[in-house]
Amino acid sequence: MAKGLQGFSWTMLLLFCAIQELGAWAMDTAVEGPGLGQPGDPTLLAGGRVKRGWVWNQFFVVEEYTGTEPLYVGKIHSDSDEGDGSIKYTISGEGAGTIFLIDEITGDIHATERLDREQKTFYTLRAQARDRQTDQLLEPESEFIIKVQDINDSEPRFLEGPYIGSVAELSPIGTSVMQVMASDADDPTYGSSARVVYSVLEGEQHFTVDSKTGVIRTAVADLDRETQDRYEVVIRATDMAGQLGGLSGSTTVTIVVTDVNDNPPRFPQKMYQFSIVETAPVGTAVGRVKAEDSDVGENTDMTYQVKDEEGVEMFKVTTDSNTQEAVITVQKPLDYESKKVHTVVVEALNKFVDPRFVDLGTFRDQTIVRVSVLDVDEPPEFRPPSKLMEVQEDAHVGSVVGVVTALDPDTANHPVRYAIDRNTDAERIFDIDANTGAIVTGKVLDRETAGWHNITVLAMEADNHSQVSRASLRIRILDVNDNPPELATPYEAAVCEDAKPGQLIQTISVVDRDEPQSGHRFYFTLAPEATNNHHFSLLDVKDNTAAVHTQRMGFNRQEQDVYLLPILVVDSGPPALSSTGTLTIRICGCDSNGAIQSCNSTAYVVSATLSPGALIALLVCILILVVLVLLILTLKRHHKSHLTSEDDEDMRDNVIKYNDEGGGEQDTEAYDMSALRSLYDFSEIKGSDGGGGPGEGGLSGNPASELHILPQWVQSPDLDFSVFRDYICKKVEQADQDLSVPPYDSFQTYAFEGLDSPVPSLSSINTWSSSSEQDFSYLGGWGPRFRQLAALYAGRRGEEDSEES
């Protein structure tokens, strides 16, 4: 192939050389024409002849020249060149001086480098002719083009690969799959270098390709995706129109065979077996079966259905859209005792059928599903399941209302026991015989209290009480005429004093708690005690109402303002029952139009006073007032006793605790001394002092004399401390029993010193007599704080001595 290409290149080279010679000859030719010269132009010659200038044609140079000598391109020449070498030729522009060189004397142009048309198709240059001596332009600078001549040096290329196409299976011959295109970098305007044709290298058994367009088509009509779903086809593109010496390129095309619904569903097995317990509730899944389909995608979507009548009645088939499985579920309760095995015919069919392939066969398949029912121990069944019973309300206790029956559906047929669910009959109005199921009354019935009873009856196996069934039973209480009719309301009517005979006063209606099947019929008449009544009349209207009319002309309120009319009402029975009601008629004053103005209010007040509701309300109010008064008195008494208890303990509030020693006997401002003095009996002391006169040692305004009459404490062995002990015990008892006051368990100080004190007593209560044998001179040595006390006792000692003398 390389040798052929080299020979072809040299042939083309010789051809181009001949063309270039013709071009050089044309460049040497001058063309006359206006506009090429102007008057005064040095190019104008004598006689007005215009000097001929440049006339350029294109130069051609073949690409990929591999010779060792520079390749001759062409020649530029000026008509002023006389061949003496006085003119110098130069070129400038693209590749001048590098790729293209010019002979300055002859104007020959040569290419010194290997050119590639696919990289650059032409070069633009400018030619100049100058005087070699003066370097002046002899001709205007002119532009020319050197075009690179193409040779077949580029093979076709598939630039858009990789190619992936698809075609449906079973497509007819010639079905278009896809199109491939190859690109050739050679010049399409010259020769056949870029003229490409296509052919199949691999896969021609199943596919063909259009040599000009590159369209791939099916070559057979039996492409089967289930057999082979993918083909690799190699396509070749050759230039030079496929002639010998042309270049070629290839690509691999992946063709995917897509699916069509040409395969029906098929069950892998002709029979499936499942088992289920007879107590399975409706909707329980029995099992799953699945038909297989060789197709893919939506062509495998299918639906299932039950074909036989028995299966349709007992079972239901649905399609799982995710797994395309048939789900068989229970549609009616199963019974092992009735039928142990069920046979179901399940059919599978494609959801989407392609009509083009109907002739291939039926797109459906069937299989048999055998369902075995397993026996379990079932509770008894009521037969019939439930019913309505009726009983007269006057039936005696123990009367039979009805009988319920339940049977064990199992083959063993165990005996059945009955009971009543007491949650539905808490009052035990009915009982049931545990063996026979007979329901009897347990209490006296009353239709007016409860006209219907809904109870639940339990039936269980005698030896297995866990197997229990329930049945709801409705019992209707039939009415018996055991309630007399009564007036609908306590009727009260008003009539004017000037009423006329026959005037309607009141329409009477009655109520009866009974409900006879034939309806109510009531009869009205005046009670026997009102037969001598001449004031009012009673008319039975025959529609279960009666009308009361006046029977006399006018009434007098002063004589009688209220009339009581007893009315006897009788029902239709049987037996006929009656009751007497009273119509209260008040005589009222009316205006000229008959409108009531006033009635005797006394009767109304008395009636209101005798009302049980008002009387009860009044008694409740009085009782509340009495309770409030007693509560207030109790609170006041408690508060007063509390204040008294606090007053008894006021003495402890006068005890003040000092952090230093006191000021002596004269420091009494913070103490209530009367409280201390009240602990002693001063009357005896005063009597022993000789009376209360001032001349007899009584009280005087002198403080010193006051000290003589104060009781003085004597540490006498016969002194009785019981008075203090009793006082303290009394206080302790009061503090323990009184829970309303805060505890005062603090330290309490009393007005005497205890025994065995190391310090002698300084109190003036040291002796019962007015004279003292103590010597208080030692007080002067106790410091300045006791100086006043020492002076006081020293002064008293001096007075006593003078008195004794």
C-alpha positions in Angstrom: 0.0 0.0 0.0 2.9 2.4 0.8 4.5 1.6 -2.6 1.3 2.3 -4.4 0.9 5.6 -2.5 4.5 6.6 -3.4 4.0 5.9 -7.1 0.8 7.8 -7.1 2.4 10.8 -5.4 5.2 11.0 -8.0 2.6 10.8 -10.8 0.7 13.7 -9.2 4.0 15.6 -8.8 4.8 15.5 -12.5 1.3 16.6 -13.3 1.6 19.6 -10.9 5.0 20.5 -12.4 3.5 20.8 -15.8 0.7 23.0 -14.4 3.2 25.2 -12.6 5.1 25.8 -15.8 1.9 27.0 -17.4 1.4 29.2 -14.3 4.9 30.7 -14.6 4.3 31.4 -18.3 1.1 33.1 -17.3 2.9 35.2 -14.7 5.3 36.4 -17.4 2.4 37.6 -19.5 1.3 41.2 -19.2 -2.3 42.2 -19.5 -3.2 45.5 -21.0 -6.1 47.4 -19.5 -7.1 50.8 -18.1 -6.1 51.7 -14.7 -2.8 50.1 -14.7 -0.9 53.3 -15.2 -1.4 57.1 -14.9 0.1 60.0 -16.9 3.5 60.9 -15.6 3.9 57.5 -14.2 7.4 56.2 -14.9 5.9 53.0 -16.1 4.4 54.8 -19.1 6.6 54.5 -22.2 6.8 56.8 -25.2 3.9 56.6 -27.6 1.5 56.1 -24.6 2.0 52.4 -24.3 1.5 51.1 -20.7 4.2 49.0 -19.3 3.0 45.5 -18.4 3.1 44.6 -14.6 2.5 41.5 -12.3 -0.3 39.1 -13.1 -0.4 36.2 -10.5 -2.1 32.9 -10.5 -2.1 30.4 -7.7 0.9 28.2 -7.0 0.4 24.6 -6.0 2.7 22.4 -4.0 2.0 18.8 -3.2 1.9 17.8 0.5 4.0 15.2 2.2 6.9 15.5 -0.3 9.6 13.1 0.8 12.4 14.0 -1.7 15.8 15.0 -0.7 15.9 18.2 -2.9 13.8 21.2 -2.4 10.5 21.0 -4.2 10.0 23.5 -7.0 6.9 25.6 -6.4 7.0 28.2 -9.2 8.6 31.3 -10.6 7.9 35.0 -10.4 9.1 37.3 -13.2 8.9 40.9 -14.2 8.6 41.9 -17.9 11.3 44.5 -17.2 13.8 41.8 -16.4 16.2 41.5 -19.3 18.1 38.6 -17.8 21.2 40.7 -16.9 20.7 40.2 -13.2 19.9 43.8 -12.5 16.6 42.9 -10.8 16.5 41.3 -7.4 13.4 39.2 -6.5 12.2 38.9 -2.9 9.2 37.4 -1.1 7.6 38.1 2.3 4.7 36.6 4.2 3.7 33.2 5.6 6.7 30.8 5.5 8.9 33.2 3.5 12.6 32.6 4.2 11.8 29.4 6.2 9.5 27.1 4.3 9.7 28.9 1.0 12.9 30.2 -0.6 13.3 32.4 -3.7 16.2 32.7 -6.1 16.9 36.5 -6.2 18.1 36.4 -9.8 15.7 33.9 -11.5 12.6 34.3 -9.2 12.3 30.5 -8.7 10.5 29.5 -5.5 11.2 26.2 -3.8 9.6 24.5 -0.7 12.3 23.3 1.7 10.0 21.6 4.3 7.4 18.8 4.2 3.9 20.3 4.2 0.7 18.9 5.6 -2.6 20.1 4.0 -4.6 18.8 7.0 -2.7 21.3 9.2 -2.6 24.3 6.7 -4.2 24.4 3.3 -2.6 27.5 1.8 0.1 30.2 2.4 -0.3 33.9 1.6 2.9 35.7 0.4 3.9 39.0 -1.3 6.4 39.3 -4.2 8.7 42.3 -4.8 11.1 43.2 -7.7 13.8 45.7 -6.8 16.7 47.3 -8.6 19.8 45.6 -7.4 21.9 48.8 -7.5 19.4 51.3 -6.0 17.1 48.8 -4.1 14.1 50.6 -5.5 10.9 48.9 -6.4 10.6 48.3 -10.0 7.2 46.8 -9.8 4.4 47.3 -7.2 4.4 44.7 -4.4 1.9 42.0 -5.3 0.2 39.2 -3.2 0.0 35.6 -4.3 -1.1 32.3 -2.7 0.6 29.0 -2.6 -2.0 26.2 -2.1 -1.0 22.8 -0.6 -2.2 20.1 -2.9 -3.9 17.2 -1.0 -2.9 13.5 -1.3 -4.7 10.6 0.3 -2.8 10.5 3.6 -5.7 10.4 6.2 -7.8 7.3 6.9 -11.5 7.7 7.8 -12.3 8.0 11.5 -15.4 7.3 13.5 -15.5 10.2 15.9 -18.9 9.6 17.6 -18.2 6.2 19.1 -18.7 4.1 21.0 -22.0 3.2 19.2 -24.8 1.5 21.0 -28.1 0.8 19.2 -31.2 -1.3 19.8 -33.7 -3.2 17.9 -36.8 -5.2 18.9 -36.7 -8.9 18.7 -38.5 -10.6 15.8 -38.2 -7.4 13.8 -38.6 -7.9 10.0 -35.6 -7.9 7.7 -34.3 -4.5 6.8 -35.4 -2.8 10.1 -33.2 0.2 10.7 -31.1 -0.1 13.8 -29.0 3.0 13.8 -26.6 5.1 11.6 -22.8 5.4 11.9 -20.7 8.1 10.2 -16.9 8.3 9.5 -15.0 11.5 8.9 -11.9 11.8 6.5 -9.5 14.7 6.9 -8.5 14.8 3.2 -9.8 17.4 0.8 -13.3 16.4 -0.3 -13.2 18.7 -3.3 -10.2 17.1 -4.9 -10.3 13.5 -6.1 -11.7 10.6 -4.1 -9.5 10.9 -1.0 -12.4 11.8 1.2 -15.0 9.7 -0.4 -15.9 7.0 2.2 -17.9 3.7 1.8 -19.1 1.4 4.6 -19.0 -2.4 5.0 -19.5 -5.0 7.7 -16.5 -6.8 8.9 -18.1 -8.9 11.7 -21.8 -9.7 12.3 -22.8 -9.8 8.7 -24.9 -12.9 9.4 -27.5 -10.8 11.3 -26.9 -7.1 10.2 -26.1 -5.1 7.1 -24.9 -1.6 6.5 -25.7 0.8 3.7 -22.3 1.5 2.0 -23.1 5.2 1.4 -25.2 6.3 4.4 -23.8 4.0 7.1 -27.4 2.9 8.2 -27.3 -0.5 9.9 -30.2 -2.8 9.3 -31.3 -6.3 10.3 -30.4 -9.1 8.0 -32.6 -11.7 9.5 -36.2 -11.8 10.9 -35.7 -14.3 13.8 -33.7 -12.2 16.3 -34.7 -13.7 19.7 -33.8 -11.8 22.9 -34.3 -14.9 25.0 -31.6 -16.6 22.9 -29.1 -13.7 22.5 -29.8 -10.2 23.7 -26.7 -8.5 22.5 -24.6 -8.4 19.3 -21.2 -6.8 18.6 -21.0 -5.7 14.9 -17.7 -4.3 13.4 -18.3 -1.6 10.7 -15.4 -0.5 8.3 -15.2 2.8 6.5 -12.8 3.0 3.4 -11.9 6.1 1.4 -11.1 6.4 -2.3 -14.7 5.1 -2.8 -13.4 1.7 -1.8 -10.9 1.4 -4.6 -7.6 -0.3 -4.2 -5.1 1.8 -2.3 -7.7 3.5 -0.2 -7.3 4.0 3.5 -9.8 2.5 6.0 -10.9 2.7 9.7 -13.3 0.6 11.7 -15.5 0.8 14.8 -17.5 -1.7 17.0 -21.3 -1.2 17.3 -23.1 -2.8 20.2 -26.7 -3.7 19.2 -29.1 -4.6 22.1 -32.1 -6.7 21.2 -35.1 -5.4 23.2 -37.9 -7.5 24.5 -41.4 -8.0 23.1 -44.2 -10.0 24.7 -43.7 -13.1 22.6 -43.6 -15.6 25.6 -46.7 -16.7 27.5 -46.6 -17.2 31.3 -45.9 -20.8 32.4 -46.4 -22.4 35.8 -43.3 -24.5 36.8 -45.7 -27.1 38.4 -49.0 -28.4 37.4 -50.1 -28.8 41.0 -49.5 -27.1 44.3 -50.5 -28.2 47.8 -51.2 -26.1 50.9 -52.9 -26.6 54.3 -54.7 -24.3 56.6 -56.6 -24.7 59.9 -60.4 -24.5 59.7 -60.5 -21.6 62.2 -58.5 -19.3 60.0 -60.4 -16.0 59.7 -61.5 -14.6 56.3 -58.6 -12.9 54.5 -55.9 -15.3 55.8 -53.3 -16.1 53.1 -53.3 -19.8 52.2 -50.1 -19.7 50.0 -48.4 -18.1 46.9 -47.8 -19.5 43.4 -46.0 -17.8 40.6 -46.0 -18.3 36.8 -42.7 -17.7 35.0 -42.3 -15.5 31.9 -39.1 -15.4 29.8 -39.9 -11.8 28.9 -38.7 -8.8 30.9 -40.2 -5.5 32.0 -43.9 -4.9 31.7 -44.1 -7.9 29.4 -43.9 -10.1 32.5 -46.8 -8.3 34.3 -49.6 -10.7 34.7 -52.9 -11.3 36.5 -54.3 -14.3 38.2 -57.8 -15.6 38.6 -59.7 -18.6 39.9 -61.4 -20.5 37.1 -63.5 -23.1 38.9 -66.8 -22.3 40.7 -65.9 -24.0 43.9 -62.7 -22.1 44.2 -64.4 -18.8 43.4 -66.8 -19.3 46.3 -64.3 -20.3 49.0 -61.0 -18.6 47.9 -59.8 -15.3 46.4 -56.7 -14.8 44.3 -54.9 -11.5 44.1 -51.7 -10.4 42.3 -48.7 -9.1 44.2 -47.5 -6.3 42.0 -44.0 -6.4 43.4 -43.3 -10.1 43.0 -45.9 -11.0 40.3 -47.1 -13.8 42.6 -50.6 -15.1 43.0 -51.7 -14.7 46.7 -54.5 -17.2 47.6 -56.6 -16.1 50.6 -59.7 -17.4 52.4 -62.9 -15.8 51.2 -65.4 -17.8 53.3 -65.0 -19.6 56.7 -63.7 -23.1 56.4 -65.2 -26.2 58.0 -63.2 -29.4 58.4 -66.3 -31.3 59.2 -68.1 -30.2 56.0 -65.1 -30.5 53.6 -61.6 -31.5 54.3 -59.9 -30.8 50.9 -60.6 -28.0 48.4 -59.3 -27.9 44.8 -58.7 -24.5 43.2 -57.8 -23.9 39.5 -55.6 -20.8 39.2 -55.0 -19.2 35.8 -52.2 -16.8 34.9 -52.4 -14.5 31.9 -50.3 -11.6 30.6 -51.6 -8.1 31.4 -50.3 -6.6 28.1 -50.7 -8.8 25.1 -49.1 -7.8 21.7 -51.6 -8.5 19.0 -48.7 -9.1 16.5 -47.8 -12.3 18.3 -51.3 -13.7 19.0 -50.7 -16.4 16.4 -47.8 -17.7 18.5 -50.3 -19.2 21.0 -52.5 -18.4 24.0 -50.7 -16.1 26.5 -52.1 -17.9 29.6 -51.5 -21.0 31.7 -53.3 -22.9 34.5 -52.4 -24.9 37.5 -54.2 -26.7 40.3 -53.9 -25.7 43.9 -55.0 -28.3 46.5 -55.9 -26.8 49.9 -56.2 -29.2 52.9 -58.3 -28.1 55.9 -56.9 -29.0 59.3 -59.2 -29.9 62.1 -59.1 -27.9 65.4 -61.2 -28.0 68.6 -63.9 -25.5 68.0 -66.4 -23.9 70.4 -70.1 -24.8 70.2 -72.2 -23.2 67.6 -75.7 -21.7 68.3 -78.4 -22.9 66.0 -80.0 -20.6 65.0 -77.2 -18.1 65.9 -79.6 -15.6 67.6 -83.3 -14.9 67.9 -86.0 -12.8 69.6 -87.9 -14.0 72.6 -91.0 -12.6 74.2 -92.5 -12.9 77.7 -95.5 -11.4 79.4 -94.7 -8.9 82.1 -97.0 -10.6 84.6 -95.2 -13.9 84.1 -94.3 -15.6 87.4 -90.8 -16.0 88.6 -89.4 -19.2 87.0 -91.5 -19.0 83.9 -89.8 -20.3 80.7 -89.0 -17.5 78.3 -87.4 -19.7 75.6 -84.7 -22.2 74.9 -81.4 -21.7 73.2 -79.5 -24.6 71.5 -75.8 -25.0 70.7 -74.0 -28.0 69.3 -70.3 -29.0 69.2 -69.3 -28.8 65.5 -66.4 -31.2 66.1 -66.6 -34.8 65.2 -66.4 -35.8 68.9 -69.6 -33.8 69.6 -68.9 -33.0 73.2 -71.9 -32.1 75.5 -72.6 -28.4 75.9 -73.2 -26.3 79.0 -75.0 -23.0 79.1 -74.6 -19.8 81.2 -75.6 -16.1 81.1 -72.9 -13.4 81.0 -73.8 -11.5 84.1 -72.1 -8.4 82.8 -75.2 -8.2 80.5 -77.7 -9.2 83.3 -76.2 -7.8 86.5 -79.6 -7.7 88.2 -80.1 -11.4 87.5 -83.5 -10.9 85.9 -83.1 -14.1 83.9 -81.6 -17.5 84.6 -80.7 -20.4 82.3 -80.6 -24.1 82.7 -77.0 -25.2 82.3 -78.0 -28.5 80.6 -81.0 -27.7 78.5 -80.5 -24.0 77.7 -84.0 -23.0 78.9 -84.1 -19.4 79.9 -86.5 -18.6 82.8 -87.4 -15.4 84.7 -85.5 -14.8 87.9 -87.4 -11.7 89.1 -90.8 -10.0 88.6 -90.9 -8.2 85.3 -92.1 -4.7 84.6 -92.5 -3.5 81.0 -92.8 0.1 82.1 -89.4 -0.1 83.8 -87.6 -2.0 81.0 -89.4 -3.1 77.9 -86.4 -4.8 76.3 -83.5 -6.9 77.7 -80.4 -7.7 75.8 -78.4 -10.6 77.4 -75.5 -12.7 76.2 -75.7 -16.4 76.5 -72.5 -18.5 76.8 -72.2 -22.0 75.4 -69.1 -24.1 76.3 -67.9 -27.6 76.1 -68.7 -29.6 79.3 -65.1 -30.8 79.7 -63.3 -27.8 78.2 -64.7 -24.4 79.4 -62.1 -22.5 77.4 -64.0 -23.3 74.2 -66.8 -20.7 74.6 -69.1 -19.1 72.1 -71.4 -16.2 72.7 -74.8 -15.3 71.4 -76.8 -12.1 71.9 -80.4 -12.7 72.8 -83.1 -10.0 72.7 -86.0 -10.5 75.1 -89.1 -8.3 74.6 -91.5 -7.8 77.6 -95.1 -7.9 76.4 -97.4 -5.4 78.0 -100.2 -6.3 80.4 -102.8 -3.7 81.5 -101.6 -3.2 85.0 -101.4 0.7 85.2 -104.6 2.8 85.5 -105.0 5.9 83.3 -104.2 9.2 85.0 -104.8 12.9 84.2 -101.9 14.2 82.0 -101.3 17.1 84.5 -102.9 18.5 87.7 -105.4 20.6 85.8 -106.4 24.0 87.0 -109.0 26.1 85.2 -110.4 29.7 85.7 -113.9 30.8 84.9 -115.4 34.3 85.0 -118.0 35.2 87.5 -120.4 36.1 84.7 -119.8 32.9 82.7 -122.7 31.6 80.7 -124.0 28.1 80.6 -122.3 25.7 78.1 -119.0 27.7 78.1 -115.9 25.5 77.6 -113.6 25.7 80.6 -111.0 22.9 80.1 -110.1 20.0 77.8 -109.0 17.0 79.8 -106.5 14.4 78.5 -104.9 11.4 80.2 -101.8 9.3 80.1 -101.4 5.5 80.5 -98.0 3.8 81.0 -99.4 0.7 79.4 -99.2 0.1 75.6 -102.0 -2.2 74.4 -101.5 -3.6 70.9 -104.9 -2.3 69.9 -104.2 1.2 71.2 -105.7 3.2 74.0 -109.4 3.9 74.5 -110.4 6.0 77.6 -113.8 6.8 79.0 -114.6 9.9 81.1 -117.3 10.5 83.6 -117.8 12.5 86.8 -116.9 10.6 90.0 -119.9 9.3 92.0 -119.3 12.0 94.7 -119.9 14.7 92.0 -123.1 13.3 90.7 -125.1 16.0 92.5 -123.0 18.8 90.9 -125.1 21.4 89.1 -122.4 23.8 88.3 -120.3 22.0 85.7 -120.7 19.2 83.1 -118.3 16.7 81.6 -118.5 15.6 78.0 -116.6 12.6 76.6 -115.3 13.7 73.2 -114.6 10.0 72.2 -111.0 10.8 71.1 -109.5 10.0 74.5 -110.2 13.6 75.7 -113.1 15.2 77.6 -114.4 18.7 77.8 -115.6 20.5 80.9 -118.4 23.1 80.5 -120.3 25.5 82.8 -123.8 24.4 83.6 -125.2 27.5 85.4 -125.5 31.2 84.8 -122.8 33.2 86.7 -120.8 32.5 89.9 -120.2 34.5 93.0 -116.6 34.6 94.4 -117.8 35.8 97.7 -119.9 32.7 98.2 -117.3 30.2 96.8 -114.2 31.0 94.9 -112.8 27.4 94.3 -114.6 24.3 93.0 -113.0 20.8 93.0 -114.4 18.6 90.2 -113.5 14.9 90.6 -113.2 13.1 87.2 -113.2 9.3 86.8 -111.1 7.9 83.9 -111.4 4.3 82.8 -109.3 2.5 80.2 -110.4 -0.3 77.8 -108.6 -3.1 79.6 -108.6 -6.0 79.9 -109.0 -5.8 82.8 -110.4 -2.3 82.8 -108.6 0.0 85.3 -109.7 3.4 86.5 -108.5 6.4 88.5 -110.0 9.6 89.8 -108.4 13.0 89.1 -109.4 16.4 90.4 -109.9 19.5 88.3 -109.5 22.7 90.3 -111.7 25.5 89.0 -111.2 29.1 90.3 -113.8 31.8 90.1 -112.2 35.0 88.8 -113.2 38.6 88.1 -113.1 39.4 84.4 -113.5 42.6 82.3 -116.2 43.2 79.7 -114.2 41.3 77.1 -113.9 38.2 79.3 -110.2 38.7 80.1 -109.4 37.6 83.7 -108.5 40.4 86.0 -108.1 38.9 89.4 -108.7 35.6 91.2 -108.7 34.7 94.8 -105.0 34.8 95.6 -105.5 33.2 99.0 -106.0 29.8 97.4 -102.9 30.1 95.4 -100.8 31.2 98.4 -102.1 28.2 100.4 -101.5 26.0 97.6 -97.9 27.3 97.3 -97.4 27.0 101.0 -98.5 23.4 101.0 -96.1 22.6 98.1 -93.7 19.9 99.3 -90.8 21.5 97.3 -91.2 24.9 98.8 -91.6 23.5 102.3 -88.4 21.5 102.0 -86.5 24.5 100.7 -87.7 26.7 103.6 -86.7 24.1 106.1 -83.2 23.8 104.6 -82.8 27.6 104.8 -83.8 27.7 108.5 -81.5 24.8 109.3 -78.5 26.6 107.6 -79.2 29.8 109.6 -79.3 27.8 112.9 -76.0 26.1 112.1 -74.4 29.5 111.3 -75.5 31.0 114.5 -74.2 28.1 116.6 -70.9 28.2 114.7 -70.5 31.9 115.5 -71.3 31.4 119.2 -68.8 28.6 119.4 -66.1 30.6 117.8 -66.7 33.6 120.1 -66.6 31.3 123.2 -63.4 29.7 122.1 -61.8 33.1 121.4 -62.8 34.4 124.8 -61.3 31.4 126.6 -58.1 31.8 124.6 -57.9 35.5 125.7 -58.4 34.5 129.4 -55.6 31.9 129.1 -53.3 34.6 127.8 -54.2 36.9 130.6 -53.3 34.3 133.2 -49.9 34.1 131.7 -49.2 37.8 131.5 -47.0 37.6 134.6 -44.3 35.8 132.7 -44.1 38.7 130.2 -42.8 40.9 133.0 -39.7 38.8 133.6 -36.8 40.6 132.0 -33.4 39.1 131.7 -30.4 41.3 132.3 -26.8 40.6 131.4 -25.5 42.4 134.5 -26.6 42.7 138.1 -29.6 44.8 139.0 -29.8 48.0 140.9 -31.2 46.6 144.1 -34.6 46.8 145.8 -35.4 50.3 144.4 -35.2 49.0 140.7 -38.8 48.1 140.5 -39.9 50.0 137.4 -39.7 47.0 135.1 -41.7 44.7 137.4 -45.3 44.5 138.4 -44.6 44.0 142.1 -48.3 43.5 142.8 -48.1 40.2 141.0 -45.3 39.1 143.3 -47.1 40.4 146.4 -50.3 38.6 145.4 -48.5 35.3 146.1 -48.5 36.0 149.9 -51.2 36.6 152.4 -50.5 40.2 153.6 -53.5 40.4 155.9 -51.9 38.2 158.5 -48.6 40.1 158.2 -50.3 43.4 158.7 -52.3 42.1 161.7 -49.1 40.9 163.4 -47.6 44.3 162.8 -50.3 45.9 165.0 -52.8 47.4 162.6 -52.6 49.8 159.7 -52.4 53.1 161.5 -49.4 55.3 161.0 -48.6 55.5 164.7 -48.6 51.7 164.9 -46.0 51.0 162.3 -48.4 51.2 159.3 -47.5 52.3 155.8 -46.2 55.9 155.5 -44.6 57.9 152.8 -41.1 57.1 154.0 -39.4 54.5 151.9 -37.6 53.2 155.0 -40.8 52.7 156.9 -42.3 50.9 153.8 -39.5 48.4 154.1 -40.6 47.5 157.6 -44.0 46.3 156.5 -42.9 44.2 153.5 -43.0 40.5 154.2 -39.5 39.2 154.8 -38.5 35.7 153.7 -37.2 33.6 156.6 -35.5 30.3 155.8 -37.6 28.5 158.3 -37.6 24.8 158.4 -41.4 24.8 158.8 -42.1 26.9 155.7 -44.5 25.2 153.3 -43.5 25.3 149.6 -46.7 23.6 148.4 -48.2 26.9 147.3 -45.4 27.4 144.7 -45.4 23.8 143.7 -49.2 23.8 143.1 -48.9 27.1 141.2 -46.2 25.7 138.9 -48.0 22.4 138.3 -51.1 24.3 137.4 -49.3 26.4 134.9 -47.6 23.2 133.4 -51.0 21.6 133.1 -52.6 24.6 131.4 -49.6 24.8 128.9 -50.0 21.1 128.1 -53.7 21.2 127.5 -54.0 24.4 125.5 -53.0 23.6 121.9 -54.0 27.0 120.5 -51.1 29.0 121.9 -47.4 28.8 121.1 -45.3 26.8 123.6 -43.7 28.8 126.4 -41.2 26.2 127.6 -38.7 28.9 128.4 -37.1 29.6 131.7 -39.4 31.3 134.2 -38.3 33.3 137.3 -40.3 33.4 140.5 -40.0 35.8 143.5 -37.9 33.6 145.9 -34.5 32.1 146.0 -33.9 28.4 146.4 -32.2 26.6 149.2 -28.5 26.2 149.8 -27.5 29.5 148.2 -23.9 30.3 149.0 -24.7 34.1 149.2 -26.9 35.4 152.0 -30.1 36.9 151.0 -30.3 40.6 150.4 -34.0 40.8 150.2 -36.1 42.8 152.7 -38.3 39.8 152.8 -35.8 38.0 155.0 -37.9 38.1 158.1 -41.6 38.2 159.1 -40.9 40.8 161.9 -40.1 44.5 161.6 -36.7 44.0 163.2 -33.7 42.4 161.7 -30.7 41.0 163.4 -28.5 40.9 160.3 -25.4 43.0 159.9 -25.2 44.6 156.5 -21.9 46.3 157.0 -20.2 43.8 154.6 -22.1 45.4 151.7 -19.7 48.3 151.7 -17.0 46.0 150.5 -18.9 44.8 147.4 -18.0 47.7 145.3 -19.6 51.0 144.2 -22.7 49.3 142.8 -23.8 48.2 146.3 -22.8 51.4 148.0 -26.4 52.8 147.9 -27.8 49.5 149.1 -25.2 49.5 152.0 -26.2 53.1 153.0 -29.8 52.2 152.9 -29.5 49.2 155.2 -27.0 50.9 157.4 -29.5 53.8 157.8 -32.3 51.4 158.7 -30.1 49.7 161.2 -29.4 53.0 163.0 -33.1 53.8 163.2 -33.9 50.4 164.7 -31.3 50.9 167.4 -32.7 54.3 168.3 -36.2 52.9 168.5 -35.0 50.1 170.8 -33.4 52.6 173.1 
